[in-house]
Amino acid sequence: MIRKASVMYVYQDKFDEYKQRHDQLWPEMEEVLKEHGVSNYSIFLHEPTAMLFAYLEAESEEKHARIAETEVCQRWWAYMQDIMQTNPDHSPVSETVKEVFHLN
């Protein structure tokens, strides 16, 4: 099991919309995440900076990377692109956060 963390950015006036869309996560998106070994997934919002901090656990880097190739994930990215910073392929602008401490 690996732990992954990243930061993304939501538009200041879209905080509520971002939360609402995740509260109503598509069942097929949840299924894709679980099929690709993702568990213990949380996203936190730091309102002053509009920064999202995402944390998840995954079975492997390889399985996790394959999520982006799925049709469901690409649809989700397109669905979210109007409320957050995205790349030309609609994937969220995301920066990996390096783990410097862990306590079991």
C-alpha distances in whole Angstrom, upper triangle without the diagonal:
4,7,10,14,17,20,23,26,28,32,34,36,33,31,32,32,28,27,29,28,24,26,27,24,25,24,23,21,19,18,17,14,13,14,12,9,9,10,11,13,16,19,21,25,27,30,32,31,29,26,23,20,17,13,10,7,6,5,6,9,12,11,11,14,16,16,19,21,22,25,24,22,25,27,25,25,29,29,28,30,33,31,29,29,28,28,31,28,28,24,24,25,21,21,17,17,16,14,17,16,14,15,13
4,7,10,13,17,20,23,26,29,31,33,31,29,30,30,26,26,28,26,23,25,26,23,25,24,23,20,19,19,18,14,14,16,13,10,10,10,11,12,15,17,19,22,24,28,30,27,26,23,20,17,14,11,8,6,5,6,6,8,11,11,10,13,15,15,18,20,21,24,23,21,23,26,24,23,27,28,26,27,30,29,26,26,25,25,28,26,26,22,21,22,18,17,14,13,12,11,14,14,12,14,13
4,7,10,14,17,20,23,26,28,30,28,25,27,27,23,23,26,24,21,23,25,22,23,23,23,20,18,19,18,14,15,17,14,12,10,10,9,10,12,14,16,19,20,24,26,24,23,19,17,13,11,7,6,5,7,9,9,10,13,13,11,13,16,16,18,20,21,24,23,20,23,25,22,22,26,26,24,25,28,26,24,24,23,24,27,25,24,20,19,19,16,15,11,11,10,8,12,12,10,12,12
4,7,11,13,17,19,23,25,27,25,23,25,25,21,21,24,22,19,21,23,20,22,22,22,18,17,19,17,14,15,17,14,12,10,11,10,9,11,12,14,17,18,22,23,21,20,16,14,11,8,6,5,6,8,11,10,9,13,13,10,12,15,14,15,18,19,22,21,18,20,22,20,19,23,23,21,22,25,23,20,20,20,20,23,22,21,17,16,16,12,11,8,8,8,8,12,13,12,15,15
4,7,10,14,16,20,22,24,22,20,22,22,19,19,22,21,18,20,22,20,22,23,23,19,18,20,19,15,17,19,17,15,12,13,12,10,10,9,11,13,15,18,20,17,16,13,10,7,5,4,7,9,11,14,14,12,16,16,12,14,17,16,16,20,21,23,22,18,20,22,19,18,22,22,19,20,23,21,18,17,18,19,22,21,20,16,14,13,10,9,6,5,7,8,11,12,12,15,17
4,7,10,13,17,19,21,19,18,20,20,17,17,21,19,17,20,22,19,22,23,23,19,19,21,19,16,19,21,18,17,14,15,14,12,11,9,11,12,13,16,17,15,14,10,8,6,5,7,9,12,14,17,16,14,17,17,13,14,17,16,15,19,20,22,21,17,19,21,18,16,19,20,17,17,20,18,14,14,14,15,19,18,17,13,11,10,6,5,4,5,8,10,13,15,16,19,20
4,7,10,13,15,18,16,15,18,18,15,16,19,18,16,19,21,19,22,24,24,20,20,23,21,18,21,23,21,20,17,18,16,13,12,9,9,10,10,13,14,11,10,6,5,5,6,9,12,15,17,20,20,17,20,20,16,17,20,18,17,20,22,23,21,18,19,21,18,15,19,19,15,16,18,15,12,11,12,14,18,18,16,13,10,8,6,5,7,7,11,13,15,17,18,21,23
4,7,10,13,15,13,13,16,15,12,14,17,16,15,18,19,18,20,23,22,19,19,22,20,18,21,23,21,21,18,19,18,15,13,10,10,9,10,12,14,11,9,6,5,7,8,11,14,17,19,22,21,19,21,21,17,17,19,17,16,19,20,21,20,16,17,18,15,13,15,16,12,12,14,11,8,7,9,11,15,15,13,10,7,6,5,7,9,10,14,16,19,21,22,24,26
4,7,9,12,10,10,14,13,11,13,16,15,15,18,20,18,21,24,24,20,21,24,23,21,24,26,24,25,21,22,21,17,15,11,11,9,10,10,11,8,6,5,6,9,11,14,17,21,22,26,25,23,25,24,21,20,22,20,18,22,22,23,21,18,18,19,16,13,15,15,11,11,12,9,6,6,9,12,15,16,13,12,8,7,8,10,13,14,17,20,22,24,25,27,29
4,6,8,7,7,10,10,8,10,13,12,13,16,17,17,19,22,23,20,21,24,23,21,24,27,25,26,22,23,21,18,15,12,11,9,10,9,11,9,6,7,7,11,12,16,19,22,24,27,27,25,27,26,22,22,24,21,19,23,23,23,21,18,18,18,15,13,14,13,10,10,9,6,4,6,9,13,16,17,13,13,9,10,11,13,16,17,21,23,25,26,27,29,31
4,6,5,7,10,10,9,12,14,14,15,18,19,19,21,25,25,22,24,27,26,24,28,30,29,29,26,26,25,21,19,15,14,11,12,10,11,10,7,9,10,14,16,20,22,26,28,31,31,29,30,30,26,26,27,24,22,25,25,25,23,20,20,20,17,15,15,14,11,10,9,6,5,7,11,14,17,18,15,15,12,12,14,16,19,20,24,26,28,30,30,33,34
4,6,6,10,10,10,12,15,15,17,18,20,21,24,27,28,25,26,29,29,27,30,32,31,32,28,28,26,23,20,16,14,11,11,8,9,8,6,9,11,15,17,21,24,28,30,33,33,31,33,32,29,29,30,27,26,29,29,28,26,24,23,23,20,18,19,18,14,14,12,9,9,11,14,18,21,22,19,19,15,15,17,19,21,22,25,27,29,30,31,33,35
4,6,8,9,10,12,13,14,16,18,19,20,23,26,27,25,26,29,29,28,31,33,32,33,29,29,28,24,21,18,16,13,13,10,12,12,9,13,14,18,20,23,26,29,31,35,35,33,35,34,30,30,31,28,27,30,29,28,26,24,24,22,20,19,19,17,14,14,11,8,10,13,16,19,22,23,19,20,17,18,19,22,24,25,29,30,32,33,34,36,37
4,6,5,6,9,10,11,12,14,15,16,19,22,24,21,22,26,25,24,27,29,29,29,26,26,25,21,18,15,14,11,13,11,13,13,9,12,12,16,17,21,23,27,28,32,32,30,32,31,27,27,28,25,24,27,26,25,22,20,20,19,16,15,16,13,11,11,9,6,8,11,14,18,20,20,17,17,15,16,17,20,23,23,27,28,31,32,32,34,35
4,6,5,6,9,10,11,12,14,15,19,22,23,20,21,25,25,23,25,28,28,28,24,24,22,19,16,12,11,8,10,8,11,11,8,10,10,13,15,18,21,24,26,30,31,29,31,30,26,27,28,25,24,27,26,26,23,21,21,20,17,17,17,15,12,13,12,8,9,13,16,19,22,22,18,18,15,16,17,19,21,22,25,26,28,29,29,31,32
4,5,5,6,9,10,10,12,14,17,20,22,20,20,24,25,23,25,28,28,28,25,24,22,19,16,14,13,11,13,11,14,15,12,14,13,16,17,20,22,25,27,31,32,31,33,31,27,28,29,26,25,28,27,26,23,21,22,21,17,18,18,15,13,15,13,10,12,16,18,22,24,24,20,20,18,19,20,22,24,24,28,29,31,31,31,32,33
4,5,5,6,9,10,11,12,15,18,20,18,19,22,22,21,24,27,26,27,24,24,22,19,17,14,14,13,15,14,17,17,13,15,14,17,17,20,22,25,27,30,31,30,31,29,26,26,27,23,23,25,24,23,20,19,19,17,14,15,15,12,10,12,10,8,10,14,16,20,22,21,17,18,16,18,19,22,24,25,28,29,32,32,32,33,34
4,6,5,6,9,10,11,14,17,18,15,16,20,20,18,21,24,23,24,20,20,19,16,13,11,11,10,13,12,16,15,11,12,10,13,13,16,18,22,23,27,27,26,27,26,22,23,24,20,20,23,21,21,18,16,17,16,12,12,13,11,8,11,10,7,8,12,14,17,20,19,15,15,13,15,16,18,20,21,25,26,28,29,29,30,31
4,5,5,6,9,10,13,16,18,16,15,19,20,18,20,23,23,23,20,19,17,14,12,10,10,9,13,12,16,16,13,13,11,13,13,16,17,21,23,26,27,27,28,26,23,24,25,21,21,24,23,22,19,18,19,18,14,15,16,13,11,14,14,11,12,15,17,21,23,22,19,18,15,18,18,20,21,22,25,25,28,28,27,29,29
4,5,5,6,9,12,15,17,15,15,19,20,19,21,24,24,24,21,21,19,16,15,13,14,13,16,16,19,19,16,17,15,17,16,19,20,23,25,28,29,29,30,27,24,26,26,22,22,25,23,22,19,18,19,17,14,15,16,13,11,15,14,12,14,17,19,22,24,23,19,19,17,20,20,23,25,25,28,29,32,32,31,32,32
4,5,5,6,9,12,14,12,13,16,17,16,18,21,21,22,19,19,19,15,14,13,14,14,18,17,21,20,16,17,14,16,15,18,18,21,23,26,27,26,27,25,22,23,23,19,19,21,19,18,15,14,15,13,10,12,13,9,8,12,12,10,12,16,16,19,21,20,16,16,15,18,18,22,23,24,27,28,31,31,30,32,32
4,5,5,8,11,13,10,10,14,15,13,16,18,19,19,16,15,15,12,11,10,12,12,16,17,20,20,16,16,13,14,13,15,15,18,19,22,24,23,25,22,19,21,21,17,18,20,18,18,15,13,16,14,11,12,14,11,10,14,14,12,13,16,17,20,22,20,17,16,14,17,17,20,21,22,25,25,28,28,27,28,28
4,6,9,11,14,12,12,15,17,15,17,20,21,21,18,17,16,13,12,12,13,14,18,18,22,22,18,18,15,17,15,17,17,20,21,24,26,26,27,25,22,24,24,20,21,23,21,21,17,17,19,17,14,16,17,14,13,17,17,15,16,20,20,24,26,24,21,20,18,21,21,23,24,24,27,27,30,30,28,29,29
4,6,9,11,11,10,14,15,15,16,19,20,21,18,18,17,15,15,14,16,17,21,21,25,24,21,21,18,19,18,19,19,21,22,25,27,27,27,24,22,24,23,19,20,22,19,18,15,15,17,15,12,15,16,12,13,16,17,15,17,20,21,23,25,23,20,19,19,22,22,25,26,26,29,30,33,32,31,32,31
4,6,8,7,7,10,12,11,13,15,16,17,15,15,15,13,13,13,16,17,21,21,25,24,21,20,17,18,15,17,16,18,19,21,23,23,23,21,18,20,19,15,16,19,16,15,12,12,14,12,9,12,14,11,11,15,16,15,16,19,19,21,23,21,18,17,16,20,20,22,23,24,27,27,31,30,29,30,29
4,5,5,6,9,10,11,13,14,16,17,15,16,17,15,16,16,19,20,24,25,28,27,24,23,20,21,18,19,18,20,20,22,23,23,23,20,18,20,18,15,16,17,14,13,9,10,13,11,9,12,13,11,12,16,17,17,18,21,20,22,23,20,18,17,17,21,21,24,25,26,29,29,33,33,31,33,32
4,5,5,6,9,10,11,12,14,16,14,15,16,15,17,18,21,23,26,27,31,30,26,25,22,22,19,20,18,19,19,20,22,23,23,19,18,20,18,15,17,18,14,14,10,12,15,13,11,15,17,15,16,19,21,21,21,24,23,25,26,23,20,19,20,24,23,26,26,28,30,30,33,33,31,32,31
4,5,5,6,9,10,10,12,14,14,15,17,16,18,19,22,24,28,29,32,31,27,26,23,23,20,20,18,19,18,19,21,21,20,17,16,17,15,12,14,14,11,10,7,9,12,11,10,14,15,14,15,19,21,21,21,23,22,23,24,20,19,18,19,23,22,25,25,27,29,30,33,33,32,33,31
4,5,5,6,9,10,11,13,11,13,15,13,15,15,19,21,24,26,29,27,24,22,19,19,16,17,15,16,15,17,18,18,18,15,13,15,13,10,11,13,10,10,6,7,10,9,8,11,13,12,13,16,18,18,18,20,18,20,21,18,16,14,15,19,19,21,21,23,26,26,30,30,29,30,29
4,6,5,6,9,10,11,9,10,12,10,13,14,18,20,24,25,29,27,24,23,19,19,15,15,13,14,14,16,17,18,18,15,13,16,14,11,13,15,12,13,10,10,13,13,11,14,16,15,15,19,21,20,20,22,21,22,24,21,19,17,17,21,20,22,22,23,25,25,29,28,26,28,26
4,5,5,6,9,10,10,11,14,13,16,18,21,24,27,29,32,31,28,26,22,22,18,18,15,15,14,15,17,18,17,14,13,15,14,11,14,14,11,12,10,11,14,14,13,16,18,17,18,21,24,23,23,25,23,24,25,22,21,19,20,23,22,24,24,25,27,27,30,30,28,29,27
4,5,5,6,9,9,11,14,13,16,17,21,23,27,29,32,30,27,25,21,21,17,17,14,14,12,13,15,15,14,11,10,12,10,7,10,11,8,10,8,8,11,12,11,14,16,16,17,19,22,22,22,23,21,21,23,19,18,16,17,21,20,22,21,23,25,25,29,29,27,29,27
4,6,5,7,5,8,11,9,13,14,18,21,24,26,29,27,24,22,19,18,14,13,10,11,9,11,12,13,13,10,8,11,10,7,10,12,10,12,10,9,13,14,12,14,17,17,16,19,22,21,20,21,20,21,23,19,18,15,16,19,17,19,18,20,22,22,25,25,24,25,24
4,5,5,5,7,10,10,14,16,20,23,26,28,32,30,27,25,21,20,16,15,11,11,9,10,12,14,14,10,10,13,12,10,13,15,13,15,13,12,16,17,15,17,20,20,20,23,26,25,24,25,24,25,26,23,22,19,20,23,21,22,21,22,23,23,26,26,24,25,23
4,6,7,10,14,14,17,19,23,26,29,32,35,33,30,28,24,23,19,18,14,13,10,10,12,14,13,9,10,12,10,9,13,13,11,14,12,12,16,17,16,18,21,21,21,24,27,27,26,27,25,25,26,23,22,20,21,24,22,24,22,24,25,25,28,28,26,27,25
4,6,9,13,13,16,18,22,25,28,30,33,31,28,26,22,21,17,15,12,11,8,8,9,10,9,5,6,9,7,7,10,11,10,14,13,12,15,17,16,17,20,21,21,23,26,26,24,25,23,23,24,21,20,18,19,21,19,21,19,21,22,22,25,26,24,25,24
4,7,10,11,15,17,21,24,27,30,32,30,28,25,22,20,16,14,10,8,5,5,7,10,10,7,7,11,10,10,13,15,14,17,16,15,18,20,18,19,23,23,22,25,28,27,25,26,24,25,27,24,23,20,20,22,20,21,19,20,20,20,23,23,21,22,20
4,7,7,11,13,17,20,23,26,29,27,25,22,18,16,12,10,7,6,4,7,9,10,12,9,7,11,11,10,13,15,14,17,15,13,17,18,16,17,21,21,20,22,25,24,22,23,22,23,25,22,21,18,18,20,17,18,16,17,18,18,21,21,19,20,19
4,5,9,12,16,19,22,25,28,27,24,22,18,16,12,10,6,5,6,9,11,13,15,12,11,14,15,13,16,19,18,20,18,16,20,21,18,19,23,22,21,24,26,25,23,25,24,25,28,25,24,20,20,22,19,20,18,18,19,18,21,20,17,18,16
4,7,10,13,17,19,22,25,24,22,20,16,14,11,8,5,6,8,11,14,15,18,15,13,17,18,16,18,21,20,23,20,18,22,22,19,20,24,23,21,24,26,24,23,24,24,26,29,26,24,21,20,22,19,19,17,17,18,16,19,18,15,16,14
4,7,10,14,17,20,23,21,19,17,13,11,7,6,4,7,9,13,14,15,17,15,12,15,17,14,16,19,18,20,18,15,19,19,16,17,21,20,18,20,22,20,19,20,20,22,25,23,21,18,16,18,16,16,15,15,17,16,19,18,16,18,17
4,7,10,13,16,19,18,16,14,10,8,6,5,6,10,12,16,18,18,20,18,15,18,19,17,18,21,21,22,19,17,20,20,17,17,21,19,17,19,21,18,17,19,20,22,25,23,21,18,16,17,15,16,15,14,16,16,19,18,16,18,18
4,7,10,13,16,15,12,10,6,6,4,6,9,12,15,19,20,19,21,20,16,18,20,17,18,21,21,22,19,17,19,19,16,16,19,17,14,17,18,15,14,15,17,19,23,22,19,16,13,15,13,14,14,13,16,16,19,19,18,20,20
4,7,9,12,12,10,8,5,5,6,9,12,15,18,22,23,22,25,23,20,21,24,21,21,25,24,25,23,20,22,22,19,18,21,19,16,18,19,16,14,16,18,21,24,24,21,18,15,16,14,15,15,14,17,16,19,18,18,20,21
4,6,9,9,7,6,5,6,9,12,15,19,21,25,26,24,27,26,22,24,26,23,22,26,26,27,24,21,23,23,19,18,21,19,16,17,17,14,12,14,17,20,23,23,20,18,15,15,14,15,16,15,18,19,21,21,21,23,24
4,6,6,6,5,6,8,11,14,17,21,24,28,28,26,29,29,25,26,28,26,25,29,29,30,27,24,25,26,22,21,23,22,18,19,19,16,14,15,18,21,25,25,22,20,17,16,15,15,16,15,18,19,20,20,21,23,25
4,5,5,7,9,11,14,17,21,24,27,31,31,29,32,31,28,28,30,28,27,30,30,31,28,25,26,26,23,22,23,22,18,19,18,14,13,15,18,22,25,26,23,21,18,17,17,18,19,18,22,22,24,24,25,27,28
4,6,8,11,13,17,19,23,27,29,33,33,31,34,34,30,30,33,30,29,33,33,33,31,28,29,29,26,24,25,24,21,21,20,16,15,16,20,23,26,27,24,23,19,18,18,18,20,19,22,23,24,25,26,28,30
4,5,9,11,15,18,21,25,27,31,31,29,31,31,27,27,30,28,26,30,30,31,29,26,26,27,24,21,23,22,19,18,18,15,13,13,16,19,23,24,21,20,16,15,15,15,17,16,19,21,22,23,25,27,29
4,7,10,13,16,20,23,26,29,29,27,29,29,25,25,28,25,24,27,27,28,26,23,23,23,20,18,20,19,15,15,15,11,9,10,14,17,20,21,18,17,14,13,13,14,16,16,20,21,23,24,25,27,29
4,6,10,13,16,20,22,26,26,24,26,26,22,22,25,22,21,25,26,26,24,21,22,22,19,17,19,19,15,15,16,13,10,10,13,16,20,20,18,16,12,11,10,11,13,12,16,18,20,21,22,24,26
4,6,10,13,17,19,23,23,21,24,23,19,20,22,20,19,23,23,24,21,18,19,20,17,15,18,17,13,14,16,12,10,11,13,16,20,20,17,14,11,11,9,10,12,12,15,16,19,20,20,22,24
4,7,10,14,16,20,20,19,22,21,17,18,21,19,19,22,23,24,22,19,21,22,18,17,20,20,16,17,19,16,13,14,15,18,21,21,19,16,12,12,10,10,10,9,12,13,15,16,16,19,20
4,7,10,13,17,17,16,18,18,14,15,18,16,16,20,20,22,19,16,18,20,16,15,19,18,15,17,19,16,14,15,15,17,21,20,18,14,12,12,10,10,9,9,12,13,16,16,16,18,19
4,7,10,14,14,14,17,16,13,15,17,16,17,20,20,23,20,17,20,21,18,18,21,21,18,20,22,20,18,18,19,20,24,22,20,17,15,15,12,12,10,9,11,11,14,14,13,15,15
4,7,10,11,12,14,13,10,13,15,13,15,18,18,21,19,16,19,21,18,18,21,21,19,21,24,22,20,20,20,21,24,22,21,17,16,17,14,14,12,12,13,12,16,15,14,15,15
4,7,9,10,13,11,9,13,15,14,16,19,19,22,20,18,21,23,20,20,24,24,22,24,27,25,23,24,23,24,27,25,23,20,19,20,17,17,14,14,14,13,16,15,13,15,14
4,5,7,9,8,6,10,12,11,14,16,16,20,18,16,19,21,19,20,23,24,22,24,27,26,24,24,23,23,26,23,23,19,19,20,17,17,15,15,16,15,18,18,16,18,16
4,7,9,7,8,11,12,12,16,17,17,21,20,18,21,23,22,22,26,26,25,27,31,29,27,27,26,26,28,26,25,22,22,23,20,20,17,18,18,17,20,20,18,19,17
4,5,5,6,9,10,12,14,16,17,20,20,18,20,23,22,22,25,26,25,27,30,29,27,26,25,24,26,24,24,20,21,22,19,19,16,17,16,16,19,20,18,20,19
4,6,5,6,9,10,12,14,15,19,19,16,19,22,20,20,23,25,23,24,28,27,25,24,22,21,23,21,21,18,18,19,16,16,13,15,15,15,18,20,19,21,21
4,5,5,6,9,11,12,14,17,18,16,18,21,20,20,23,25,24,25,29,28,26,25,23,22,23,20,21,18,19,20,18,18,16,18,18,19,22,23,22,25,24
4,5,5,7,10,11,11,15,15,14,16,19,18,18,22,23,22,24,27,27,25,25,22,22,23,20,21,17,19,20,18,19,17,19,20,20,23,24,23,25,24
4,5,6,8,10,11,15,14,12,14,17,16,16,19,20,19,21,24,24,22,21,19,19,21,18,18,15,15,17,15,16,14,16,17,17,21,22,21,23,22
4,5,6,8,10,14,14,11,13,16,15,15,18,20,19,20,23,23,21,20,18,17,18,15,16,13,14,15,14,15,13,16,17,18,22,24,23,26,25
4,5,5,7,11,12,10,11,15,15,14,17,19,19,20,24,24,22,22,19,18,19,15,16,14,16,18,16,18,17,20,21,22,26,27,26,28,28
4,5,6,9,9,7,9,12,11,12,15,16,16,17,21,21,19,19,17,17,18,14,14,12,14,16,15,17,16,19,21,22,26,27,26,28,27
4,6,8,9,6,7,10,10,9,12,14,14,15,18,19,17,17,14,13,14,11,11,8,11,13,13,15,15,19,21,22,26,28,27,30,29
4,7,9,7,7,11,12,11,13,16,17,17,21,22,20,20,16,15,15,12,13,11,14,17,16,19,19,22,24,26,29,31,30,33,32
4,5,5,6,9,10,11,13,14,16,17,20,21,20,21,18,17,17,13,13,12,15,18,18,21,21,24,26,27,31,32,31,33,33
4,6,5,6,9,10,11,12,14,15,19,20,20,20,17,17,16,13,13,13,16,19,20,23,23,26,29,30,34,35,34,36,35
4,5,5,6,9,10,10,12,14,17,18,18,19,17,17,17,14,13,12,15,18,19,22,22,25,28,29,32,33,32,34,33
4,5,5,6,9,10,11,12,15,16,15,16,14,14,15,11,10,9,11,15,15,18,19,21,24,25,29,30,29,31,31
4,5,5,6,9,10,11,14,15,15,15,12,12,12,8,8,8,11,14,15,18,20,23,25,27,31,32,32,34,34
4,5,5,6,9,10,13,14,15,16,13,14,14,11,9,10,12,16,17,21,22,25,28,30,33,35,34,36,36
4,5,5,6,9,11,12,12,14,12,14,14,12,9,9,10,14,15,19,20,22,26,27,31,32,31,33,33
4,5,5,6,9,10,10,11,8,10,11,8,5,5,7,11,12,16,18,20,24,26,29,30,30,33,33
4,5,5,8,10,11,12,9,10,10,8,5,8,10,13,15,19,21,24,27,29,33,34,34,36,37
4,6,7,9,10,12,11,13,14,12,9,10,11,14,16,20,22,25,28,30,33,34,34,36,36
4,6,6,7,9,9,12,13,12,8,9,8,11,13,17,19,21,25,27,30,31,31,33,34
4,6,6,7,6,9,10,10,6,8,7,10,13,16,19,22,25,27,31,32,32,35,36
4,6,8,9,12,12,13,9,11,11,13,16,19,22,24,28,30,33,34,35,37,38
4,7,9,13,14,15,11,12,10,12,14,17,20,22,26,28,30,32,32,34,35
4,6,10,12,13,10,10,7,8,11,14,17,18,22,24,27,29,29,32,33
4,7,10,11,9,9,6,6,9,12,15,17,21,24,26,28,29,32,33
4,7,8,5,5,4,5,8,12,15,18,21,24,27,29,30,33,34
4,5,5,5,6,6,9,12,15,18,21,24,27,30,31,34,35
4,5,7,9,10,13,16,19,22,25,28,31,33,34,37,38
4,6,9,10,13,16,18,22,24,27,31,33,33,36,37
4,6,9,11,15,17,21,24,26,30,32,32,35,35
4,6,8,12,14,17,20,23,26,28,28,31,32
4,6,9,12,15,18,21,24,26,26,29,30
4,7,10,13,16,19,22,25,25,29,30
4,7,9,13,16,19,21,22,25,26
4,6,10,13,15,18,19,23,25
4,6,9,13,15,16,20,21
4,6,9,12,13,17,19
4,6,9,11,15,17
4,6,7,11,14
4,7,11,14
4,7,10
4,7
4
